[in-house]
Amino acid sequence: MRTNSNIHLRLVLQILASQILFHFTFAFTTPTLYTQNAWTTSLHSSIDTIQDTIEERPQRIIVVGGGWAGYSFCESISKNNLEIILLDASKDSKGGLAGGYRSEKNRPVEAGIHGFWREYNNVFDIMEKIEGIDVDTVLGDYIPSVLFSQHGRVALAPVIGNDDDIVTDQDLIKENLQKLAMNPLDVGLLRKTLAALVPPPLDLPILAEFDSKDLFSALPNSERKQLAWIDLVSAIGLLGAWADFNPEERASWERYDTYPAEDLFRKAGITQTLKEELVDPLLHVLPMCPAYDCSAAAALSCFHVFALQSIRGAFDVRWCRGSISELIFDPWQQQLENRGVTFQGGSRVVNIEKTMDDYKYAVTLDGSEPTTLGCDAIVFAVGANSMSKITQFSPLLQSLPATKDFDRLRGITCVAVRLFLKPNDVVYTDSEGRKTQLPMDLAKKMNDSPVAVCGPNIGNIPELKETGFCVYDLQRMQDEFAVKTEESIDDNLAVLEVDFYRADSIVNLSDDEIVSIALQAAASALETSTIDGDLVVDKAIVRARNAVSHFAPNQALYSSGVDLGDNIYICGDWIDRTGHSSWSTEKSVVTARQAAAALSRDLKLAKSECDVIEVAEDTLQLSLLRDAARLLRKTLPPTTLPPSPWILAKQLLSGDKSI
């Protein structure tokens, strides 16, 4: 434990004064017993006693940010003898941006709905460590998603990982081939057999159910509005870049992060229709930005994590059965409090500086009467934009080499709209037996899934030109809103959630204006009549300005590793893009564990639990592709992003390297 030299001097002087007084009195009352050895022994004993008291003070760790990263960090170190204080700017919600609160009418409100993908192994692992939580009770089953573009419904992405019919056993594959020989028109069996014969992620496009009427059209790209087979084939042009880019290598990020994804897709030679129908909707709801404002590294990494991994069903997603704050963060916080962690809401950090007190740092909090907390180590678990602001007002943070580009970090604005509607008199039951009381035409359009993933520029609504969004039927997703069977259906409310991403164009509108756009957006995407505004009996709108990490070109290069130096650490979904190919909530948990490991090493903590579950290994096919890409880069390194084979052929034949 470090103590200040001034404190030591003060203590020694106090001890000397008390010892002189004591021994002066003692010498006059019992002179025959007084010796130099008695003086020395008594003095050393007093110093040792006070020193032991100083050393016994638990080390104080301040964690800034109460989302997945902050809670995960506390979970990782909370079994040590520490004083841990978690600060969060929000007064109302647990879980930060992933959390929520109760409205005045006691209805749950969240800052957007958050999914849990099949490869969120560290997230599931840390949830299983929370007493009172059963993951399969808190989270629903994996469910499919339906993708919509500005031209209508694109495809249904099925749940693959749970499909027992997709077999890899060679005898069963032979059996299926024999069945197909008898019944070649069994399209479903044909798809599943083909999917079993190819490695992930090639199974996903085989099993996806495309809605395109032009799939086998011979019309040129400029005359089509929906996908054709030639568009899907053009995606192979991305194969070279996917193989060349290693999401866990810093060098790959340095090469690809400087380019916008727009350049990547142009070099790959994908068709404009593929970009509009598949790529743009996914970009606008995953990294939440258009191709020109998203780095090529971020696009490749994001698609790899969510769809192109070597695990079958990587795109499969499940959702919380209720409020994440109440079902996950409430019991989690109780567990951490039982271990001595202190939670302090409404605490916005405005400055950090070194102190001459018994602690290493002084953390100043905003308020009518600013307060200061001392600590031995600081952990930041906030978003990129928030970290940029904190650094801006802290000369100490600015002096750290790792933070030199934090002023360039950017955020994305999101708006979550939750609408409580008068229930339809007729209860609609979907193909999986889930019930809803949304207006009938909307309920039927959402039959295949309670989740609609929507790209930009839908309905030619001006405010949504660059805004993607998701539509959720919460009656079919969350237990609290489920259609009641033992009570009158009149007690129910239909609940529609519309979450907008890159929502700068609507964030400053009035609540009523945002509600109107949400109703219009859902109707335009699903091609239904617009819901009558009179059906809205209650609403909740959460505006998250610049709150989500923005992976624009160079942004990953502006971030840092988890250890900023001198007992200052950082974690979150925008930190350390290398070392573990994960995104979103999974990345927050991973970096929290990595930061906890760094702090535990520096402070010599013995009871931390910081092990990170690694990602799945590449398939043999992908490993061979990456080996070939590395060899090619060594022998004939490209000066820019690797072009696709057909673009490379055009360049060689025409001599025009700008193609």
C-alpha positions in Angstrom: 0.0 0.0 0.0 1.4 3.4 -0.9 1.3 6.1 1.8 2.3 9.7 1.4 5.6 10.8 2.9 4.0 13.8 4.5 1.7 11.5 6.4 4.6 9.4 7.6 6.5 12.5 8.8 3.4 13.8 10.6 2.8 10.4 12.3 6.4 10.1 13.4 6.4 13.6 14.9 3.2 12.9 16.7 4.7 9.6 18.0 7.9 11.3 19.1 6.0 14.0 21.0 3.8 11.5 22.8 6.8 9.3 23.6 8.8 12.2 25.0 5.9 13.3 27.2 5.3 9.7 28.3 8.9 8.9 29.1 9.6 12.3 30.7 6.8 11.6 33.2 7.8 7.9 33.5 11.5 8.8 34.2 10.6 11.1 37.1 8.2 8.6 38.7 10.2 5.4 38.3 13.8 6.4 37.5 15.3 3.1 38.3 13.3 1.3 35.6 13.8 3.7 32.8 16.3 2.7 30.1 17.2 3.5 26.5 16.0 0.1 25.4 12.6 0.7 26.8 12.4 4.0 24.9 13.4 2.4 21.6 11.1 -0.6 22.0 8.1 1.5 22.9 8.8 3.9 19.9 9.1 1.1 17.4 6.0 -0.6 18.8 4.0 2.6 18.4 5.1 3.2 14.8 4.4 -0.4 13.9 0.9 -0.3 15.3 0.0 2.9 13.4 1.7 1.6 10.3 -0.3 -1.6 10.5 -3.5 0.4 10.8 -2.6 2.3 7.6 -1.7 -0.8 5.7 -5.0 -2.5 6.7 -7.1 0.1 4.8 -8.7 -1.7 1.9 -7.6 -0.4 -1.5 -10.4 1.7 -3.0 -11.3 1.2 -6.7 -13.7 3.7 -8.4 -15.6 2.3 -11.4 -17.1 5.0 -13.7 -20.1 3.7 -15.6 -22.9 1.4 -14.7 -23.5 -0.7 -17.8 -22.4 -4.2 -18.8 -18.7 -3.2 -18.7 -18.9 -1.6 -15.2 -20.9 -4.4 -13.6 -18.8 -7.1 -15.2 -15.6 -5.4 -13.9 -17.0 -5.3 -10.4 -18.1 -8.9 -10.7 -14.5 -9.9 -11.7 -12.8 -8.3 -8.7 -15.5 -8.2 -6.0 -14.3 -11.2 -4.1 -11.1 -9.5 -3.1 -10.7 -7.4 0.1 -11.4 -4.1 -1.7 -13.6 -1.0 -1.3 -15.3 -0.7 -4.7 -17.5 2.3 -5.6 -19.4 2.3 -8.9 -20.5 5.7 -10.1 -23.1 6.3 -12.8 -24.5 9.6 -14.2 -28.0 8.2 -14.4 -30.2 8.4 -11.3 -33.0 6.2 -12.6 -31.7 3.1 -14.4 -29.4 0.2 -13.8 -27.4 -1.1 -16.7 -26.5 2.2 -18.3 -27.6 2.4 -21.9 -28.9 -1.2 -21.8 -31.0 -0.5 -18.7 -34.3 1.1 -18.1 -36.8 2.4 -15.5 -40.5 2.6 -14.6 -42.7 5.3 -15.9 -45.1 7.3 -13.8 -47.8 4.8 -14.7 -45.5 2.0 -13.4 -44.8 0.7 -16.9 -41.3 -0.5 -17.8 -39.3 1.7 -20.2 -35.9 0.8 -21.7 -33.3 2.6 -23.7 -33.8 0.3 -26.6 -34.2 -3.5 -26.9 -30.9 -5.5 -26.7 -30.4 -8.9 -28.2 -28.1 -11.8 -27.1 -26.4 -13.6 -30.0 -25.5 -17.3 -29.8 -21.7 -16.5 -29.5 -22.1 -14.2 -26.5 -20.3 -16.8 -24.5 -18.8 -14.4 -21.9 -22.1 -12.7 -21.4 -23.9 -16.0 -20.8 -21.1 -17.1 -18.5 -21.2 -14.0 -16.3 -25.0 -14.2 -16.2 -24.8 -17.7 -14.8 -22.6 -16.4 -12.0 -25.5 -14.1 -10.8 -27.3 -15.7 -7.9 -31.0 -16.1 -8.6 -30.7 -15.9 -12.4 -31.4 -18.8 -14.7 -30.3 -17.8 -18.2 -33.0 -19.8 -19.9 -35.7 -18.3 -17.7 -34.5 -14.7 -18.1 -33.9 -15.0 -21.9 -36.4 -16.3 -24.4 -35.8 -18.9 -27.1 -33.8 -18.1 -30.2 -36.2 -16.6 -32.7 -35.8 -15.6 -36.4 -35.6 -12.1 -37.6 -37.1 -10.5 -40.7 -35.1 -8.1 -42.8 -36.7 -5.1 -44.6 -35.2 -2.6 -47.1 -36.6 0.5 -48.7 -38.1 -1.8 -51.3 -39.9 -4.1 -48.9 -39.3 -7.4 -47.2 -36.0 -9.0 -48.1 -35.6 -12.2 -46.2 -36.4 -14.3 -43.1 -33.2 -15.3 -41.2 -34.1 -18.6 -39.6 -32.8 -20.0 -36.4 -30.0 -22.4 -37.5 -28.2 -23.5 -34.4 -31.3 -25.2 -32.9 -32.3 -27.0 -36.1 -31.7 -30.8 -35.5 -32.5 -31.5 -39.2 -29.3 -29.8 -40.3 -27.1 -32.9 -39.7 -23.4 -33.4 -40.5 -23.4 -37.1 -39.9 -22.4 -38.6 -43.3 -24.9 -41.5 -43.1 -27.7 -39.1 -42.4 -26.6 -36.9 -45.3 -26.7 -40.0 -47.6 -30.1 -40.8 -46.3 -31.4 -37.3 -47.1 -29.8 -37.5 -50.5 -31.8 -40.7 -51.1 -35.0 -39.0 -50.0 -34.3 -36.1 -52.4 -33.8 -38.6 -55.2 -37.3 -39.8 -54.5 -38.8 -36.3 -54.0 -36.6 -33.7 -55.7 -39.3 -31.0 -55.2 -38.8 -31.1 -51.4 -37.1 -27.6 -51.3 -36.9 -27.6 -47.5 -35.0 -30.9 -47.4 -32.8 -29.8 -50.2 -31.8 -26.6 -48.4 -31.0 -28.4 -45.2 -29.0 -31.1 -47.0 -26.9 -28.5 -48.8 -26.5 -26.5 -45.6 -25.1 -29.7 -43.9 -22.6 -30.2 -46.8 -21.0 -26.7 -46.5 -19.2 -25.1 -43.6 -20.5 -22.0 -41.8 -21.2 -19.3 -42.8 -22.2 -20.6 -46.3 -25.2 -22.3 -44.6 -26.9 -19.0 -43.8 -27.6 -17.8 -47.3 -28.7 -21.3 -48.3 -31.3 -21.5 -45.4 -32.4 -17.9 -45.5 -35.8 -17.4 -47.1 -35.6 -14.6 -49.6 -38.8 -12.8 -50.6 -37.4 -11.5 -53.9 -39.6 -12.1 -57.0 -36.6 -11.3 -59.1 -34.3 -13.9 -57.7 -33.9 -15.7 -61.0 -34.5 -12.5 -63.1 -32.3 -11.8 -66.1 -33.0 -8.1 -65.8 -29.8 -5.9 -65.4 -29.1 -4.5 -61.9 -30.3 -1.0 -62.8 -33.8 -2.3 -63.7 -34.3 -4.4 -60.6 -35.5 -3.4 -57.1 -35.1 -6.9 -55.5 -32.4 -9.4 -55.2 -31.4 -11.7 -58.0 -29.0 -14.7 -57.9 -26.3 -12.6 -59.6 -26.5 -10.2 -56.6 -25.9 -12.9 -54.1 -23.0 -14.3 -56.2 -21.4 -10.8 -56.3 -20.9 -11.2 -52.5 -18.1 -13.6 -53.2 -16.1 -10.5 -54.1 -15.8 -9.8 -50.3 -14.2 -13.2 -49.7 -10.7 -11.9 -50.4 -11.0 -9.0 -47.9 -12.7 -11.3 -45.3 -9.8 -13.8 -45.6 -7.1 -11.0 -45.6 -8.6 -9.2 -42.5 -7.9 -10.9 -39.2 -10.2 -9.3 -36.6 -7.8 -10.1 -33.8 -4.7 -8.6 -35.3 -3.8 -4.9 -34.7 -2.1 -4.8 -38.1 -5.4 -5.7 -39.9 -7.2 -3.0 -38.1 -4.5 -0.5 -39.0 -4.8 -1.5 -42.7 -8.6 -1.5 -43.0 -9.8 1.0 -40.4 -8.6 4.0 -42.4 -10.9 3.2 -45.3 -14.7 3.6 -45.4 -16.8 0.5 -45.9 -18.1 2.1 -49.1 -14.6 1.6 -50.7 -14.6 -2.0 -49.5 -17.8 -2.8 -51.2 -16.8 -1.0 -54.4 -13.5 -2.9 -54.5 -15.3 -6.1 -53.9 -17.6 -5.5 -56.8 -20.9 -6.2 -55.1 -23.9 -5.0 -56.9 -25.9 -1.9 -55.9 -29.0 -4.1 -55.4 -27.1 -6.3 -52.9 -25.9 -3.3 -51.1 -29.3 -1.7 -50.8 -31.2 -4.9 -50.0 -28.8 -6.7 -47.6 -25.7 -4.7 -46.7 -27.3 -1.3 -45.9 -30.0 -2.6 -43.6 -27.4 -4.7 -41.6 -25.0 -1.8 -41.4 -27.7 0.6 -40.2 -28.8 -1.7 -37.3 -25.5 -3.4 -36.3 -22.7 -0.7 -36.4 -25.6 1.7 -36.9 -24.1 3.9 -39.7 -24.0 4.1 -43.5 -21.2 2.6 -45.5 -19.5 5.9 -46.2 -19.3 6.7 -42.4 -18.4 3.2 -41.3 -14.8 1.9 -41.4 -14.1 -1.1 -43.6 -12.5 -2.9 -40.6 -15.6 -2.4 -38.5 -17.9 -3.7 -41.3 -15.7 -6.8 -41.8 -15.4 -7.4 -38.1 -19.1 -6.9 -37.4 -20.3 -9.2 -40.2 -17.8 -11.8 -39.1 -19.0 -11.8 -35.5 -22.7 -11.7 -36.1 -23.0 -13.8 -39.2 -19.8 -15.2 -40.7 -18.2 -17.0 -37.8 -17.3 -20.7 -38.0 -20.1 -21.6 -35.6 -23.4 -22.7 -37.1 -26.1 -20.3 -36.1 -23.9 -17.3 -35.3 -26.7 -15.0 -36.4 -29.2 -16.6 -34.0 -30.4 -14.2 -31.4 -32.5 -14.3 -28.3 -34.2 -11.6 -26.3 -34.8 -10.8 -22.6 -38.3 -11.8 -21.4 -38.7 -8.4 -19.7 -36.7 -5.3 -18.6 -33.0 -6.0 -18.5 -32.7 -3.7 -15.6 -35.2 -5.6 -13.5 -34.4 -9.2 -14.6 -30.6 -9.0 -14.8 -29.2 -5.8 -13.2 -31.4 -5.8 -10.1 -30.3 -9.2 -8.8 -26.7 -8.5 -10.1 -26.5 -5.3 -8.1 -27.9 -7.0 -5.0 -25.2 -9.7 -5.3 -22.4 -7.1 -5.7 -23.8 -5.0 -2.8 -23.7 -8.2 -0.6 -20.0 -8.3 -1.4 -19.5 -4.7 -0.3 -19.7 -2.8 -3.6 -21.2 0.6 -3.3 -23.4 2.1 -6.0 -23.8 5.8 -6.4 -26.2 7.1 -9.0 -26.5 10.7 -10.3 -22.7 11.0 -10.1 -21.1 12.6 -13.1 -17.3 12.7 -13.1 -16.0 16.1 -14.1 -12.3 15.8 -13.2 -9.6 13.5 -12.1 -6.3 14.5 -10.6 -3.5 13.2 -8.4 -3.8 13.9 -4.7 -1.4 14.5 -1.9 -3.8 12.7 0.5 -3.7 9.0 1.5 -5.1 8.1 -1.9 -3.5 8.2 -5.3 -6.3 10.0 -7.2 -9.0 12.5 -6.4 -12.2 12.1 -8.5 -14.5 15.2 -8.6 -18.2 14.7 -9.1 -20.6 17.3 -10.5 -23.4 18.7 -8.4 -24.7 21.8 -6.6 -21.9 21.1 -4.1 -19.1 19.2 -6.0 -17.7 16.3 -4.0 -14.4 14.6 -4.3 -13.6 10.9 -3.7 -10.1 9.5 -3.2 -9.1 6.2 -4.8 -6.1 4.0 -5.5 -7.2 3.0 -9.0 -9.8 4.2 -11.5 -11.7 2.1 -14.1 -13.7 3.8 -16.9 -16.6 1.8 -18.2 -18.3 4.5 -20.3 -19.0 5.0 -24.0 -16.6 6.6 -26.4 -18.3 10.0 -26.5 -18.5 10.2 -22.7 -14.9 9.2 -22.3 -14.0 12.0 -24.8 -15.8 14.6 -22.6 -14.2 13.3 -19.4 -10.7 13.5 -20.9 -11.4 17.0 -22.3 -11.8 18.3 -18.7 -9.0 16.3 -17.1 -5.4 17.4 -17.7 -4.2 14.2 -16.0 -6.0 12.0 -18.5 -4.9 14.2 -21.4 -1.3 13.6 -20.3 -1.5 9.8 -20.8 -0.1 8.7 -24.2 -3.1 6.3 -24.8 -5.7 9.1 -24.7 -4.1 11.5 -27.2 -6.8 10.9 -29.8 -9.8 10.6 -27.4 -11.0 14.1 -28.5 -11.7 12.6 -31.9 -14.0 9.9 -30.7 -17.6 10.1 -31.8 -21.0 8.7 -30.8 -24.2 7.7 -32.5 -27.6 9.1 -31.4 -30.5 6.6 -30.8 -34.1 7.1 -30.0 -36.3 4.4 -28.4 -40.0 4.7 -28.7 -42.3 2.5 -26.7 -46.0 2.8 -27.6 -48.8 1.3 -25.4 -51.9 0.7 -27.6 -55.5 -0.1 -27.1 -55.7 -3.8 -27.7 -57.4 -5.3 -30.7 -60.6 -7.1 -29.8 -59.4 -10.2 -31.8 -56.3 -11.9 -30.4 -53.9 -13.0 -33.2 -51.9 -16.2 -32.7 -48.8 -16.5 -34.8 -47.3 -19.7 -36.4 -45.4 -20.4 -33.2 -48.5 -20.0 -30.9 -47.5 -16.6 -29.6 -50.4 -14.2 -29.1 -50.7 -10.5 -29.8 -53.3 -7.7 -29.9 -51.6 -5.4 -32.4 -53.9 -4.2 -35.2 -54.7 -7.2 -37.3 -52.9 -6.2 -40.5 -49.7 -5.4 -38.6 -49.9 -8.6 -36.5 -50.3 -10.7 -39.7 -47.3 -9.0 -41.3 -45.2 -9.8 -38.3 -46.3 -13.4 -38.1 -42.9 -14.9 -38.9 -41.1 -13.0 -36.2 -41.8 -10.3 -33.5 -38.6 -8.6 -34.7 -38.4 -6.5 -37.9 -35.0 -5.3 -38.9 -35.3 -2.2 -41.2 -32.8 -0.4 -43.2 -32.6 3.3 -44.1 -34.7 5.5 -46.4 -37.9 3.4 -45.8 -41.1 5.0 -47.0 -39.2 7.9 -48.4 -39.6 9.6 -45.0 -37.1 12.5 -45.0 -36.1 12.0 -41.4 -35.2 8.4 -42.0 -32.9 8.9 -45.0 -29.9 7.6 -43.0 -31.7 6.1 -40.1 -32.2 2.4 -39.6 -34.6 1.0 -37.1 -36.1 -2.2 -35.5 -39.8 -2.9 -34.8 -40.7 -5.1 -31.9 -44.0 -6.7 -30.8 -43.3 -6.9 -27.0 -46.5 -8.8 -26.3 -44.9 -11.8 -28.0 -41.4 -11.1 -26.4 -41.9 -10.0 -22.8 -43.8 -11.8 -20.1 -45.2 -8.7 -18.5 -47.0 -7.7 -21.7 -48.2 -11.2 -22.7 -51.8 -11.7 -23.6 -53.6 -12.8 -20.4 -55.7 -15.9 -20.7 -57.2 -16.1 -17.2 -58.3 -12.5 -17.1 -60.3 -10.3 -19.5 -58.4 -9.4 -22.6 -59.6 -5.8 -21.9 -56.9 -5.6 -19.2 -54.2 -6.0 -21.8 -52.3 -3.4 -23.8 -50.6 -4.1 -27.1 -47.0 -2.8 -26.9 -45.0 -1.7 -30.0 -41.4 -0.6 -29.7 -39.6 1.2 -32.5 -35.9 1.8 -31.9 -34.2 4.3 -34.3 -30.4 4.3 -34.9 -28.4 7.3 -36.2 -31.4 9.3 -35.2 -30.0 12.9 -35.3 -32.7 14.0 -37.6 -35.5 13.2 -35.1 -33.9 13.4 -31.6 -34.9 17.1 -31.2 -38.5 16.7 -32.4 -41.4 16.7 -29.9 -42.7 13.5 -28.4 -45.8 13.7 -30.6 -43.8 14.2 -33.7 -41.5 11.3 -32.9 -44.6 9.0 -32.2 -46.0 10.0 -35.6 -42.8 9.1 -37.4 -42.6 5.8 -35.5 -46.1 4.8 -36.5 -45.4 5.8 -40.1 -42.1 4.0 -40.2 -43.5 0.7 -39.0 -46.4 0.9 -41.4 -44.1 1.8 -44.4 -41.6 -1.1 -43.6 -44.3 -3.7 -43.1 -46.6 -2.3 -45.9 -49.6 -1.9 -43.6 -52.0 0.9 -42.9 -50.6 3.5 -40.4 -51.8 2.9 -36.8 -54.3 5.5 -35.7 -52.7 7.8 -33.2 -55.9 7.6 -31.1 -55.0 4.0 -30.3 -51.9 5.2 -28.4 -52.9 5.4 -24.7 -49.3 5.9 -23.3 -45.9 6.5 -24.7 -42.3 6.5 -23.5 -39.4 8.1 -25.5 -35.8 7.7 -24.6 -33.3 10.0 -26.3 -29.7 8.8 -26.2 -27.6 11.5 -27.7 -24.3 10.4 -29.1 -24.4 7.5 -26.6 -23.6 4.6 -28.9 -20.0 3.9 -30.1 -19.5 5.1 -33.7 -17.1 3.0 -35.7 -16.3 5.6 -38.3 -13.1 5.4 -40.2 -10.1 5.7 -37.9 -12.2 5.4 -34.7 -10.7 2.1 -33.7 -7.2 3.5 -34.1 -8.2 6.4 -31.8 -9.2 3.9 -29.0 -6.8 2.2 -26.7 -6.1 -1.1 -24.8 -7.6 -1.7 -21.4 -4.6 -0.4 -19.4 -4.1 3.3 -19.7 -1.2 3.2 -17.3 -0.5 4.2 -13.7 -3.5 2.4 -12.2 -6.0 3.8 -14.7 -8.0 1.3 -16.8 -10.8 1.3 -19.3 -13.3 -1.1 -20.8 -16.3 -1.0 -23.1 -17.5 -2.1 -26.5 -15.2 0.4 -28.3 -12.0 -0.6 -26.5 -9.3 -2.9 -27.8 -10.8 -4.1 -31.1 -7.9 -6.6 -31.3 -7.3 -9.7 -29.2 -10.9 -11.0 -29.2 -13.3 -10.7 -32.1 -16.5 -9.7 -30.4 -19.0 -6.8 -30.5 -21.5 -5.0 -28.4 -22.4 -6.5 -25.1 -20.0 -9.4 -25.5 -17.1 -7.0 -26.2 -18.1 -5.0 -23.0 -17.9 -8.1 -20.9 -14.7 -9.3 -22.5 -12.8 -6.0 -22.1 -14.1 -5.7 -18.5 -12.5 -9.0 -17.7 -9.3 -8.0 -19.5 -9.2 -4.7 -17.5 -9.9 -6.6 -14.3 -7.0 -8.9 -15.1 -4.7 -5.9 -15.6 -5.7 -4.3 -12.4 -5.4 -7.6 -10.5 -1.9 -8.0 -11.8 -0.9 -4.5 -10.8 -2.5 -4.5 -7.4 -1.5 -8.2 -6.7 -5.1 -9.4 -6.2 -5.5 -13.1 -5.6 -9.2 -13.7 -5.7 -10.2 -12.1 -9.1 -12.1 -14.1 -11.7 -11.0 -12.6 -15.0 -10.8 -15.5 -17.4 -12.0 -14.7 -20.9 -13.8 -17.4 -23.0 -12.1 -17.3 -26.4 -13.9 -17.2 -29.7 -14.4 -20.3 -31.8 -11.5 -21.4 -34.0 -11.8 -20.8 -37.7 -13.0 -23.6 -39.9 -10.4 -25.5 -41.9 -11.7 -23.8 -45.1 -11.3 -20.3 -43.6 -7.9 -21.2 -42.1 -6.7 -22.2 -45.5 -8.1 -19.0 -47.1 -6.3 -16.9 -44.4 -3.0 -18.8 -45.0 -3.3 -18.0 -48.7 -4.1 -14.4 -48.0 -1.1 -14.0 -45.7 1.1 -15.6 -48.4 -0.3 -13.3 -51.1 0.2 -10.3 -48.9 3.9 -11.2 -48.3 4.6 -11.8 -52.0 2.3 -9.2 -53.7 1.0 -6.8 -51.1 -1.9 -4.6 -52.3 -1.5 -0.9 -51.9 -5.1 -0.4 -51.0 -8.0 -2.7 -50.1 -7.8 -6.0 -52.0 -10.1 -6.0 -55.0 -12.3 -8.9 -55.9 -11.2 -11.3 -58.7 -13.4 -9.8 -61.3 -12.5 -6.2 -60.4 -8.8 -7.2 -60.5 -9.3 -8.7 -63.9 -10.9 -5.4 -65.1 -8.0 -3.5 -63.7 -5.4 -5.7 -65.5 -7.3 -5.7 -68.8 -8.1 -2.0 -68.8 -5.0 -0.7 -66.9 -7.4 1.5 -64.9 -6.6 1.0 -61.2 -9.4 3.3 -60.1 -12.0 0.7 -60.9 
